[in-house]
Amino acid sequence: MRVSWNFLARPSGTFAGLMGVMLLLTSISAKADDSQAQAMAVVEETAAEVVAAIADNQDALRADPEALLQIVDDILLPRVDFDRMSRLTLGRFWARASEQERAEFQVEFRRLLVRTYAGPLSSLGDQEIVVTGVRPGADENDLLVRSEVRDGGQAIPVDYRMHRESGDWMAYDVIIDGISLINNYRGSFGQQIQRDGMRGLIETLRSRNR
């Protein structure tokens, strides 16, 4: 299954490795018996939805690049299991945080992801996403959607960890060329919490998001 972008004048090999992150935010309906096959189909459909939204709003995006934040926020991030992602990202520090700290962290973490992944989307060129398969995860409610982001002769593997929640598949991690988003953030966030506390991490994220 393939999704290509060729509606912008500027190709972007630099950001090819990040293009697959947009699919991190794909949700998969679990009503069909063959959930693995359906996962592959809906990944393609959701990618096409994002591409269409960007293509249809080119004038607005040229006038205000931050308009991409709304596309990311409206289409992609609502399809992420933020509770699960937040718990796994903070690891042992999640249990130590107060309810207020957890809520504030999730607000700022969401904003960080919106701003982080809107940037690469603004530089779409002729990159192509090819969904290559699905692998079972830890149990029947967990799976891995596998794909490649291709830009000319370069192909970067991008895997998406999905968890079934209330009948729907929700994304909670992306693994780009072997590097897990959750593991990457867990390391940097953990170091700051040990140094500055949970409040220090929240204030740092809040500052970055301004």
C-alpha positions as CSV (number, residue, x, y, z in Angstrom):
1,M,0.0,0.0,0.0
2,R,1.4,3.4,-1.0
3,V,0.7,7.0,-0.3
4,S,2.7,9.6,-2.2
5,W,3.2,13.3,-1.9
6,N,4.0,15.4,-5.0
7,F,1.9,18.5,-4.6
8,L,4.6,20.7,-3.2
9,A,7.5,22.2,-5.1
10,R,10.1,21.6,-2.4
11,P,11.3,18.0,-2.0
12,S,12.6,17.2,1.4
13,G,15.1,14.4,1.8
14,T,16.2,15.9,5.1
15,F,12.9,15.2,6.7
16,A,12.2,11.9,5.1
17,G,12.8,10.0,8.3
18,L,10.2,12.0,10.1
19,M,7.5,11.8,7.5
20,G,6.2,8.5,8.9
21,V,5.6,10.1,12.2
22,M,2.3,11.4,10.9
23,L,1.0,7.9,10.8
24,L,1.8,7.6,14.5
25,L,-1.6,9.2,15.0
26,T,-3.7,6.7,13.0
27,S,-6.6,4.9,14.8
28,I,-7.8,1.6,13.5
29,S,-11.4,0.3,13.8
30,A,-11.5,-3.2,15.2
31,K,-14.9,-4.3,13.9
32,A,-13.6,-6.5,11.1
33,D,-12.5,-10.1,11.9
34,D,-9.2,-9.6,10.2
35,S,-7.9,-6.7,12.3
36,Q,-4.3,-7.0,10.9
37,A,-5.5,-6.5,7.3
38,Q,-7.8,-3.7,8.3
39,A,-4.9,-2.0,10.2
40,M,-2.9,-1.8,7.0
41,A,-5.9,-0.5,5.0
42,V,-6.8,2.2,7.5
43,V,-3.2,3.4,7.8
44,E,-3.3,4.2,4.1
45,E,-6.7,5.9,4.3
46,T,-5.6,8.0,7.3
47,A,-2.4,9.1,5.6
48,A,-4.5,10.1,2.5
49,E,-6.8,12.2,4.7
50,V,-3.8,14.1,6.1
51,V,-2.3,14.6,2.7
52,A,-5.6,15.9,1.3
53,A,-6.0,18.3,4.2
54,I,-2.6,19.8,3.6
55,A,-3.1,19.9,-0.2
56,D,-6.5,21.6,0.2
57,N,-5.2,24.3,2.5
58,Q,-2.0,25.4,0.7
59,D,-3.0,29.1,0.5
60,A,-3.7,29.2,4.3
61,L,-0.4,27.3,5.0
62,R,1.6,29.7,2.9
63,A,0.1,32.7,4.6
64,D,0.5,31.2,8.1
65,P,2.7,28.1,8.5
66,E,1.3,27.5,12.0
67,A,-2.0,26.6,10.3
68,L,-0.4,23.1,10.2
69,L,-0.8,22.9,13.9
70,Q,-4.5,22.8,13.5
71,I,-4.3,20.0,10.9
72,V,-2.1,18.0,13.2
73,D,-4.3,18.7,16.2
74,D,-7.6,18.0,14.5
75,I,-6.7,14.9,12.4
76,L,-3.7,13.2,13.9
77,L,-3.3,13.6,17.7
78,P,-6.9,12.8,18.6
79,R,-6.1,9.3,17.4
80,V,-3.3,8.7,19.9
81,D,-3.8,7.0,23.3
82,F,-2.2,9.8,25.3
83,D,-2.8,8.2,28.6
84,R,-0.9,5.1,27.6
85,M,1.9,7.1,25.9
86,S,2.3,9.4,28.9
87,R,2.5,6.5,31.3
88,L,5.1,4.6,29.3
89,T,7.1,7.8,28.6
90,L,7.4,8.8,32.2
91,G,7.9,5.2,33.4
92,R,8.3,5.0,37.2
93,F,7.9,8.8,37.5
94,W,4.2,8.5,36.4
95,A,3.3,6.7,39.7
96,R,5.1,9.4,41.7
97,A,3.4,12.3,40.1
98,S,0.3,13.9,41.5
99,E,-3.0,14.0,39.5
100,Q,-2.5,17.7,38.8
101,E,1.1,17.0,37.6
102,R,-0.1,14.2,35.3
103,A,-2.8,16.4,33.8
104,E,-0.4,19.3,33.2
105,F,2.2,17.1,31.7
106,Q,-0.2,15.6,29.2
107,V,-1.3,19.1,28.1
108,E,2.3,20.2,27.5
109,F,3.4,16.9,26.0
110,R,0.5,17.0,23.5
111,R,1.5,20.5,22.5
112,L,5.1,19.5,22.1
113,L,4.1,16.7,19.8
114,V,1.9,19.0,17.7
115,R,4.7,21.5,17.2
116,T,7.4,18.8,16.7
117,Y,5.5,17.0,13.9
118,A,4.0,19.9,12.2
119,G,7.4,21.1,11.0
120,P,8.3,18.0,8.8
121,L,4.8,18.1,7.3
122,S,5.4,21.6,6.0
123,S,8.3,20.3,3.9
124,L,6.6,17.4,2.1
125,G,7.9,16.6,-1.3
126,D,7.8,13.3,-3.2
127,Q,8.1,11.0,-0.2
128,E,6.1,7.8,-0.3
129,I,4.8,5.7,2.5
130,V,4.6,2.0,1.8
131,V,2.8,-0.2,4.4
132,T,4.7,-3.5,4.5
133,G,2.8,-5.6,7.0
134,V,1.5,-6.1,10.5
135,R,3.1,-8.1,13.3
136,P,1.3,-9.3,16.5
137,G,2.4,-7.6,19.7
138,A,2.5,-8.7,23.3
139,D,-1.1,-9.8,23.3
140,E,-4.3,-9.8,21.3
141,N,-4.9,-6.1,22.0
142,D,-1.4,-5.1,20.8
143,L,0.1,-5.0,17.3
144,L,2.9,-3.4,15.3
145,V,2.1,-1.8,11.9
146,R,5.2,-1.8,9.7
147,S,6.0,0.6,6.9
148,E,8.8,2.3,5.0
149,V,9.1,6.0,4.1
150,R,10.7,6.2,0.7
151,D,12.4,9.2,-0.8
152,G,14.1,8.4,-4.1
153,G,16.5,5.5,-3.4
154,Q,16.3,6.0,0.4
155,A,14.0,3.8,2.5
156,I,13.5,4.4,6.2
157,P,11.6,1.7,8.3
158,V,8.9,3.2,10.5
159,D,6.9,1.0,12.8
160,Y,3.8,1.9,14.8
161,R,2.8,0.3,18.1
162,M,-1.0,0.1,18.4
163,H,-3.2,-0.9,21.3
164,R,-6.9,-1.8,21.1
165,E,-8.9,0.3,23.5
166,S,-12.8,0.1,23.7
167,G,-12.9,-1.6,20.3
168,D,-10.5,0.8,18.5
169,W,-6.9,0.6,17.7
170,M,-5.0,3.6,19.0
171,A,-1.4,4.5,18.4
172,Y,1.0,5.0,21.3
173,D,4.5,4.7,19.9
174,V,6.4,5.1,16.7
175,I,9.8,3.4,16.0
176,I,11.8,5.2,13.3
177,D,14.8,3.3,12.0
178,G,14.9,1.3,15.2
179,I,14.5,4.3,17.6
180,S,11.4,4.4,19.7
181,L,9.7,7.7,20.4
182,I,8.7,6.6,23.9
183,N,12.2,5.4,24.8
184,N,13.8,8.5,23.4
185,Y,11.5,10.9,25.4
186,R,11.7,8.6,28.5
187,G,15.5,9.1,28.7
188,S,15.5,12.8,28.3
189,F,12.4,13.4,30.5
190,G,13.8,11.1,33.2
191,Q,17.0,13.0,33.4
192,Q,15.3,16.3,33.8
193,I,12.9,15.0,36.5
194,Q,15.9,13.6,38.5
195,R,17.6,17.0,38.2
196,D,14.6,19.4,38.5
197,G,11.7,17.4,39.6
198,M,8.4,16.8,37.8
199,R,7.5,20.5,38.2
200,G,10.8,21.4,36.4
201,L,10.0,19.2,33.5
202,I,6.5,20.6,33.1
203,E,7.8,24.2,33.2
204,T,10.5,23.4,30.6
205,L,7.9,21.9,28.2
206,R,5.6,24.9,28.8
207,S,8.4,27.2,27.9
208,R,9.2,25.3,24.7
209,N,5.6,25.4,23.7
210,R,5.2,29.2,23.9
